Amino acid sequence: MGVEIMDRKIRVLAALPGIDSHDKGMVVICNALREAGVEVIYLGKFNMPEKIVRSAIEEDVDVIALSYLSDHLYMVFFPKVVELLKQNKADDICVVVGGRIADEHLNELKARGISGFFTQGAPLKDIVNHIIERANSRKKD
């Protein structure tokens, strides 16, 4: 599985939206992606969807990775990122999410355009492989 697309590295923007400050898991994922040869742009904590989407477009990323652990506000933030990507004609950017996501929300989030879900304890290899696969499929479309 390659980490280059059309002569450039896969690019992932990673961010924690809203008020969530639990960033240790995202930092670990970013490091695993970098070790796999993926270029990571890490926005850190306390980002609004508008900033995440604007940064993703400016950085020409293939995938946006979001994490949220605090409460159910991910049901606002995650779909808003997808909606803004569509509004900006950038909905070819894949969105994957992780954190504490209630099972009853998975189908709705998937229907709204989230391409991958990784809850606490998901193997790093699975997360990295999914992101690389999504990025590679983005460029084939």
C-alpha positions, -999 to 999 in steps of 0.1 A, spaced: 0 0 0 16 32 -11 19 64 8 24 86 -23 -2 98 -46 7 112 -80 43 119 -69 35 134 -35 30 121 0 -5 115 13 -15 145 33 -37 143 64 -50 172 84 -57 162 121 -77 183 145 -98 183 176 -130 203 170 -148 224 195 -140 223 232 -125 189 235 -90 190 250 -83 152 250 -55 152 224 -32 123 235 -48 98 212 -46 121 182 -10 128 189 -3 90 189 -22 86 156 -3 115 141 30 100 150 19 66 136 9 82 103 43 101 101 61 68 108 42 53 78 54 81 56 22 102 56 26 140 58 5 153 88 -7 188 94 -18 189 131 -41 218 140 -43 207 177 -72 215 200 -101 239 200 -108 242 163 -141 252 147 -153 234 116 -147 265 94 -110 266 104 -106 229 99 -121 230 64 -103 262 54 -70 247 65 -77 214 47 -84 232 15 -54 255 18 -31 225 27 -45 204 -2 -50 174 21 -64 140 11 -80 132 45 -92 150 75 -89 131 108 -110 143 137 -112 132 173 -137 140 200 -140 125 235 -159 150 257 -196 146 250 -220 142 221 -212 175 204 -194 155 178 -228 151 163 -226 189 155 -189 192 146 -183 161 125 -213 166 101 -206 204 99 -171 196 86 -186 174 59 -212 200 50 -186 227 47 -164 205 25 -195 201 2 -202 238 2 -166 245 -8 -166 218 -35 -140 199 -16 -161 169 -7 -135 146 -23 -115 151 9 -123 120 31 -132 125 68 -124 99 94 -132 102 130 -124 88 163 -129 91 200 -159 83 222 -187 78 196 -220 63 207 -230 32 187 -264 47 180 -248 76 161 -226 56 138 -252 50 110 -262 87 110 -226 99 108 -219 74 80 -250 86 61 -238 122 65 -204 114 48 -179 102 74 -158 74 58 -143 58 89 -148 54 126 -122 45 152 -132 43 188 -109 42 218 -86 12 216 -87 7 179 -54 -7 166 -31 20 152 -24 -3 122 -61 -3 113 -64 35 115 -32 41 94 -42 15 68 -77 30 65 -65 65 61 -40 54 34 -66 34 16 -91 63 17 -64 87 4 -55 64 -24 -91 58 -34 -97 96 -34 -71 101 -62 -86 72 -83 -121 88 -84 
